[in-house]
Amino acid sequence: MAWVLLVVAGLMEVGWAVGMRYTDGFRRFWPIVICVFCMFASGAGLFTAARTLPVGTAYAVWTGVGAAGTAIASMYLFNESRDILRVLCIFLIIAGVIGLRLLSPPEQ
């Protein structure tokens, strides 16, 4: 269950990172509210998952999901570069997250 929570927390990190773009320099109320909600939900998910999982693994997975997810969402939403080397690097982040999951000891 901690792994699912950790991935959801990573996706919430994507929500606030992408959401910052919609706040228009923190001048639009509802995007700010959504952004702040995602920040707290992301942190709470990480903190909760780190109770069960090793903190280094939890943090690496959380940032990996957030970084890869934000890069992919930005390609789609903001028409950022889809250069093959950029996509390959994002794939490597995802591969690292999967590797951490596969090589981690079972949850306690």
C-alpha positions as a printed Julia matrix, in Angstrom:
108×3 Matrix{Float64}:
  0.0    0.0     0.0
  2.89   2.36    0.73
  4.08   2.06   -2.88
  0.68   3.05   -4.25
  0.55   5.99   -1.86
  4.06   6.99   -2.91
  3.17   6.99   -6.62
  0.02   9.01   -5.91
  2.15  11.46   -3.92
  4.5   11.72   -6.91
  1.54  12.47   -9.16
  0.42  15.17   -6.73
  3.91  16.62   -7.12
  3.27  16.76  -10.86
 -0.01  18.54  -10.09
  1.6   21.35   -8.15
  4.6   21.68  -10.45
  2.41  21.99  -13.54
 -0.16  24.0   -11.58
  2.35  26.75  -10.9
  2.24  27.62  -14.59
 -1.52  28.26  -14.34
 -1.26  30.56  -11.32
  0.01  33.39  -13.53
  2.69  34.44  -11.07
  0.43  33.58   -8.11
 -2.25  36.02   -9.24
 -5.07  33.53   -9.97
 -6.91  32.26   -6.9
 -8.21  28.79   -7.87
 -5.01  27.57   -9.51
 -3.18  28.67   -6.34
 -5.64  26.72   -4.18
 -5.2   23.6    -6.33
 -1.44  24.03   -6.34
 -1.25  24.34   -2.54
 -3.58  21.36   -2.08
 -1.36  19.24   -4.32
  1.73  20.37   -2.39
  0.29  19.28    0.94
 -1.13  16.03   -0.46
  2.22  15.23   -2.07
  4.17  15.84    1.12
  1.67  13.94    3.27
  1.86  10.96    0.93
  5.65  10.94    1.03
  5.72  11.27    4.83
  3.23   8.44    5.24
  4.98   6.1     2.79
  8.35   6.79    4.44
  7.02   5.29    7.66
  7.08   1.88    5.97
  9.61   2.23    3.14
 13.26   3.23    3.48
 13.36   7.03    3.37
 16.04   7.13    0.66
 14.01   4.87   -1.61
 10.78   6.74   -0.89
 12.34  10.1    -1.63
 14.02   8.89   -4.82
 10.78   7.37   -6.12
  8.76  10.46   -5.16
 11.12  12.84   -6.94
 11.48  10.47   -9.9
  7.74  10.2   -10.45
  7.42  13.96  -10.0
 10.28  14.82  -12.35
  9.34  12.38  -15.11
  5.64  13.14  -14.79
  6.18  16.89  -14.9
  8.41  16.6   -17.95
  5.87  14.4   -19.77
  2.94  16.64  -18.79
  4.87  19.72  -19.92
  5.53  18.13  -23.31
  1.81  17.55  -23.72
  0.39  20.71  -22.12
  3.02  23.32  -22.97
  4.44  21.87  -26.17
  7.93  21.48  -24.68
 10.61  19.69  -26.67
 10.07  16.02  -27.48
 13.66  15.54  -28.57
 14.62  11.86  -28.58
 17.47  12.35  -26.1
 15.13  14.16  -23.7
 12.6   11.35  -23.96
 15.38   8.8   -23.4
 16.47  10.6   -20.22
 12.89  10.61  -18.94
 12.71   6.89  -19.71
 15.87   6.37  -17.64
 14.23   8.13  -14.67
 11.21   5.85  -15.0
 13.47   2.8   -15.3
 15.23   3.87  -12.1
 11.92   4.15  -10.25
 10.88   0.69  -11.47
 14.29  -0.69  -10.5
 13.97   0.71   -6.98
 10.56  -0.93   -6.65
 11.78  -4.31   -7.9
 14.92  -4.32   -5.76
 13.33  -3.06   -2.54
 12.63  -5.43    0.34
  9.01  -6.3     1.0
  6.94  -3.85    3.03
  6.8   -4.55    6.76
